[in-house]
Amino acid sequence: MGADRIGTLIESIKATSGRRIRRDRNNERRSSMMMEGMWGMGWAMGLFWLLVLILLVLGIAALVKHLTSGRK
């Protein structure tokens, strides 16, 4: 009777581990797809802040030029 329980337990562990392996592989695919999307978002944020920095520098340059031109 004890051997039957152990055999049943081993079979259920094997079945569960097979499901776990499939689930882990699916999670790996999802996380790799998510990471690929994150790289794109990182580049977009970098380009956005570069554009903001350029506009800020140009705005400051225009303000300095306007203030030093001395209207006559």
Chimera marker file (.cmm) of the C-alpha trace (Angstrom):
<marker_set name="trace">
<marker id="1" x="0.000" y="0.000" z="0.000" r="1" g="1" b="0" radius="0.5"/>
<marker id="2" x="2.861" y="2.403" z="0.754" r="1" g="1" b="0" radius="0.5"/>
<marker id="3" x="4.460" y="1.681" z="-2.630" r="1" g="1" b="0" radius="0.5"/>
<marker id="4" x="1.216" y="2.593" z="-4.413" r="1" g="1" b="0" radius="0.5"/>
<marker id="5" x="1.103" y="5.938" z="-2.654" r="1" g="1" b="0" radius="0.5"/>
<marker id="6" x="4.731" y="6.636" z="-3.483" r="1" g="1" b="0" radius="0.5"/>
<marker id="7" x="4.157" y="5.670" z="-7.129" r="1" g="1" b="0" radius="0.5"/>
<marker id="8" x="1.120" y="7.946" z="-7.319" r="1" g="1" b="0" radius="0.5"/>
<marker id="9" x="3.057" y="10.748" z="-5.685" r="1" g="1" b="0" radius="0.5"/>
<marker id="10" x="5.940" y="10.361" z="-8.136" r="1" g="1" b="0" radius="0.5"/>
<marker id="11" x="3.552" y="10.386" z="-11.106" r="1" g="1" b="0" radius="0.5"/>
<marker id="12" x="1.843" y="13.551" z="-9.878" r="1" g="1" b="0" radius="0.5"/>
<marker id="13" x="5.231" y="15.235" z="-9.350" r="1" g="1" b="0" radius="0.5"/>
<marker id="14" x="6.276" y="14.326" z="-12.889" r="1" g="1" b="0" radius="0.5"/>
<marker id="15" x="3.020" y="15.702" z="-14.323" r="1" g="1" b="0" radius="0.5"/>
<marker id="16" x="3.315" y="18.889" z="-12.287" r="1" g="1" b="0" radius="0.5"/>
<marker id="17" x="6.944" y="19.458" z="-13.240" r="1" g="1" b="0" radius="0.5"/>
<marker id="18" x="6.057" y="19.103" z="-16.935" r="1" g="1" b="0" radius="0.5"/>
<marker id="19" x="3.427" y="21.807" z="-16.556" r="1" g="1" b="0" radius="0.5"/>
<marker id="20" x="5.874" y="23.953" z="-14.609" r="1" g="1" b="0" radius="0.5"/>
<marker id="21" x="8.507" y="23.650" z="-17.361" r="1" g="1" b="0" radius="0.5"/>
<marker id="22" x="5.987" y="24.705" z="-20.010" r="1" g="1" b="0" radius="0.5"/>
<marker id="23" x="4.837" y="27.599" z="-17.818" r="1" g="1" b="0" radius="0.5"/>
<marker id="24" x="8.449" y="28.705" z="-17.258" r="1" g="1" b="0" radius="0.5"/>
<marker id="25" x="9.131" y="28.651" z="-20.996" r="1" g="1" b="0" radius="0.5"/>
<marker id="26" x="6.018" y="30.740" z="-21.648" r="1" g="1" b="0" radius="0.5"/>
<marker id="27" x="7.094" y="33.219" z="-18.966" r="1" g="1" b="0" radius="0.5"/>
<marker id="28" x="10.557" y="33.435" z="-20.542" r="1" g="1" b="0" radius="0.5"/>
<marker id="29" x="8.996" y="34.238" z="-23.926" r="1" g="1" b="0" radius="0.5"/>
<marker id="30" x="6.748" y="36.882" z="-22.389" r="1" g="1" b="0" radius="0.5"/>
<marker id="31" x="9.563" y="38.514" z="-20.464" r="1" g="1" b="0" radius="0.5"/>
<marker id="32" x="11.857" y="38.536" z="-23.507" r="1" g="1" b="0" radius="0.5"/>
<marker id="33" x="9.107" y="40.163" z="-25.584" r="1" g="1" b="0" radius="0.5"/>
<marker id="34" x="8.568" y="42.663" z="-22.790" r="1" g="1" b="0" radius="0.5"/>
<marker id="35" x="12.282" y="43.463" z="-22.638" r="1" g="1" b="0" radius="0.5"/>
<marker id="36" x="12.340" y="44.057" z="-26.388" r="1" g="1" b="0" radius="0.5"/>
<marker id="37" x="9.496" y="46.527" z="-25.950" r="1" g="1" b="0" radius="0.5"/>
<marker id="38" x="11.304" y="48.186" z="-23.059" r="1" g="1" b="0" radius="0.5"/>
<marker id="39" x="14.368" y="48.830" z="-25.205" r="1" g="1" b="0" radius="0.5"/>
<marker id="40" x="12.196" y="50.721" z="-27.686" r="1" g="1" b="0" radius="0.5"/>
<marker id="41" x="10.647" y="52.764" z="-24.911" r="1" g="1" b="0" radius="0.5"/>
<marker id="42" x="14.116" y="53.545" z="-23.564" r="1" g="1" b="0" radius="0.5"/>
<marker id="43" x="15.254" y="54.845" z="-26.925" r="1" g="1" b="0" radius="0.5"/>
<marker id="44" x="12.089" y="56.918" z="-27.294" r="1" g="1" b="0" radius="0.5"/>
<marker id="45" x="12.562" y="58.510" z="-23.860" r="1" g="1" b="0" radius="0.5"/>
<marker id="46" x="16.212" y="59.231" z="-24.660" r="1" g="1" b="0" radius="0.5"/>
<marker id="47" x="15.287" y="60.929" z="-27.921" r="1" g="1" b="0" radius="0.5"/>
<marker id="48" x="12.506" y="62.878" z="-26.208" r="1" g="1" b="0" radius="0.5"/>
<marker id="49" x="14.827" y="64.272" z="-23.527" r="1" g="1" b="0" radius="0.5"/>
<marker id="50" x="17.489" y="65.050" z="-26.141" r="1" g="1" b="0" radius="0.5"/>
<marker id="51" x="14.902" y="67.085" z="-28.055" r="1" g="1" b="0" radius="0.5"/>
<marker id="52" x="13.861" y="68.866" z="-24.848" r="1" g="1" b="0" radius="0.5"/>
<marker id="53" x="17.508" y="69.685" z="-24.073" r="1" g="1" b="0" radius="0.5"/>
<marker id="54" x="18.128" y="71.054" z="-27.590" r="1" g="1" b="0" radius="0.5"/>
<marker id="55" x="15.005" y="73.231" z="-27.422" r="1" g="1" b="0" radius="0.5"/>
<marker id="56" x="16.021" y="74.491" z="-23.991" r="1" g="1" b="0" radius="0.5"/>
<marker id="57" x="19.514" y="75.453" z="-25.206" r="1" g="1" b="0" radius="0.5"/>
<marker id="58" x="18.086" y="77.180" z="-28.294" r="1" g="1" b="0" radius="0.5"/>
<marker id="59" x="15.550" y="79.053" z="-26.143" r="1" g="1" b="0" radius="0.5"/>
<marker id="60" x="18.257" y="80.253" z="-23.779" r="1" g="1" b="0" radius="0.5"/>
<marker id="61" x="20.431" y="81.330" z="-26.731" r="1" g="1" b="0" radius="0.5"/>
<marker id="62" x="17.518" y="83.279" z="-28.253" r="1" g="1" b="0" radius="0.5"/>
<marker id="63" x="16.785" y="84.954" z="-24.901" r="1" g="1" b="0" radius="0.5"/>
<marker id="64" x="20.428" y="85.971" z="-24.449" r="1" g="1" b="0" radius="0.5"/>
<marker id="65" x="20.559" y="87.314" z="-28.011" r="1" g="1" b="0" radius="0.5"/>
<marker id="66" x="17.346" y="89.269" z="-27.456" r="1" g="1" b="0" radius="0.5"/>
<marker id="67" x="18.543" y="90.755" z="-24.157" r="1" g="1" b="0" radius="0.5"/>
<marker id="68" x="21.961" y="91.748" z="-25.519" r="1" g="1" b="0" radius="0.5"/>
<marker id="69" x="20.748" y="93.183" z="-28.825" r="1" g="1" b="0" radius="0.5"/>
<marker id="70" x="19.821" y="96.538" z="-27.226" r="1" g="1" b="0" radius="0.5"/>
<marker id="71" x="16.773" y="97.915" z="-29.021" r="1" g="1" b="0" radius="0.5"/>
<marker id="72" x="17.330" y="101.345" z="-30.585" r="1" g="1" b="0" radius="0.5"/>
<link id1="1" id2="2" r="1" g="1" b="0" radius="0.2"/>
<link id1="2" id2="3" r="1" g="1" b="0" radius="0.2"/>
<link id1="3" id2="4" r="1" g="1" b="0" radius="0.2"/>
<link id1="4" id2="5" r="1" g="1" b="0" radius="0.2"/>
<link id1="5" id2="6" r="1" g="1" b="0" radius="0.2"/>
<link id1="6" id2="7" r="1" g="1" b="0" radius="0.2"/>
<link id1="7" id2="8" r="1" g="1" b="0" radius="0.2"/>
<link id1="8" id2="9" r="1" g="1" b="0" radius="0.2"/>
<link id1="9" id2="10" r="1" g="1" b="0" radius="0.2"/>
<link id1="10" id2="11" r="1" g="1" b="0" radius="0.2"/>
<link id1="11" id2="12" r="1" g="1" b="0" radius="0.2"/>
<link id1="12" id2="13" r="1" g="1" b="0" radius="0.2"/>
<link id1="13" id2="14" r="1" g="1" b="0" radius="0.2"/>
<link id1="14" id2="15" r="1" g="1" b="0" radius="0.2"/>
<link id1="15" id2="16" r="1" g="1" b="0" radius="0.2"/>
<link id1="16" id2="17" r="1" g="1" b="0" radius="0.2"/>
<link id1="17" id2="18" r="1" g="1" b="0" radius="0.2"/>
<link id1="18" id2="19" r="1" g="1" b="0" radius="0.2"/>
<link id1="19" id2="20" r="1" g="1" b="0" radius="0.2"/>
<link id1="20" id2="21" r="1" g="1" b="0" radius="0.2"/>
<link id1="21" id2="22" r="1" g="1" b="0" radius="0.2"/>
<link id1="22" id2="23" r="1" g="1" b="0" radius="0.2"/>
<link id1="23" id2="24" r="1" g="1" b="0" radius="0.2"/>
<link id1="24" id2="25" r="1" g="1" b="0" radius="0.2"/>
<link id1="25" id2="26" r="1" g="1" b="0" radius="0.2"/>
<link id1="26" id2="27" r="1" g="1" b="0" radius="0.2"/>
<link id1="27" id2="28" r="1" g="1" b="0" radius="0.2"/>
<link id1="28" id2="29" r="1" g="1" b="0" radius="0.2"/>
<link id1="29" id2="30" r="1" g="1" b="0" radius="0.2"/>
<link id1="30" id2="31" r="1" g="1" b="0" radius="0.2"/>
<link id1="31" id2="32" r="1" g="1" b="0" radius="0.2"/>
<link id1="32" id2="33" r="1" g="1" b="0" radius="0.2"/>
<link id1="33" id2="34" r="1" g="1" b="0" radius="0.2"/>
<link id1="34" id2="35" r="1" g="1" b="0" radius="0.2"/>
<link id1="35" id2="36" r="1" g="1" b="0" radius="0.2"/>
<link id1="36" id2="37" r="1" g="1" b="0" radius="0.2"/>
<link id1="37" id2="38" r="1" g="1" b="0" radius="0.2"/>
<link id1="38" id2="39" r="1" g="1" b="0" radius="0.2"/>
<link id1="39" id2="40" r="1" g="1" b="0" radius="0.2"/>
<link id1="40" id2="41" r="1" g="1" b="0" radius="0.2"/>
<link id1="41" id2="42" r="1" g="1" b="0" radius="0.2"/>
<link id1="42" id2="43" r="1" g="1" b="0" radius="0.2"/>
<link id1="43" id2="44" r="1" g="1" b="0" radius="0.2"/>
<link id1="44" id2="45" r="1" g="1" b="0" radius="0.2"/>
<link id1="45" id2="46" r="1" g="1" b="0" radius="0.2"/>
<link id1="46" id2="47" r="1" g="1" b="0" radius="0.2"/>
<link id1="47" id2="48" r="1" g="1" b="0" radius="0.2"/>
<link id1="48" id2="49" r="1" g="1" b="0" radius="0.2"/>
<link id1="49" id2="50" r="1" g="1" b="0" radius="0.2"/>
<link id1="50" id2="51" r="1" g="1" b="0" radius="0.2"/>
<link id1="51" id2="52" r="1" g="1" b="0" radius="0.2"/>
<link id1="52" id2="53" r="1" g="1" b="0" radius="0.2"/>
<link id1="53" id2="54" r="1" g="1" b="0" radius="0.2"/>
<link id1="54" id2="55" r="1" g="1" b="0" radius="0.2"/>
<link id1="55" id2="56" r="1" g="1" b="0" radius="0.2"/>
<link id1="56" id2="57" r="1" g="1" b="0" radius="0.2"/>
<link id1="57" id2="58" r="1" g="1" b="0" radius="0.2"/>
<link id1="58" id2="59" r="1" g="1" b="0" radius="0.2"/>
<link id1="59" id2="60" r="1" g="1" b="0" radius="0.2"/>
<link id1="60" id2="61" r="1" g="1" b="0" radius="0.2"/>
<link id1="61" id2="62" r="1" g="1" b="0" radius="0.2"/>
<link id1="62" id2="63" r="1" g="1" b="0" radius="0.2"/>
<link id1="63" id2="64" r="1" g="1" b="0" radius="0.2"/>
<link id1="64" id2="65" r="1" g="1" b="0" radius="0.2"/>
<link id1="65" id2="66" r="1" g="1" b="0" radius="0.2"/>
<link id1="66" id2="67" r="1" g="1" b="0" radius="0.2"/>
<link id1="67" id2="68" r="1" g="1" b="0" radius="0.2"/>
<link id1="68" id2="69" r="1" g="1" b="0" radius="0.2"/>
<link id1="69" id2="70" r="1" g="1" b="0" radius="0.2"/>
<link id1="70" id2="71" r="1" g="1" b="0" radius="0.2"/>
<link id1="71" id2="72" r="1" g="1" b="0" radius="0.2"/>
</marker_set>
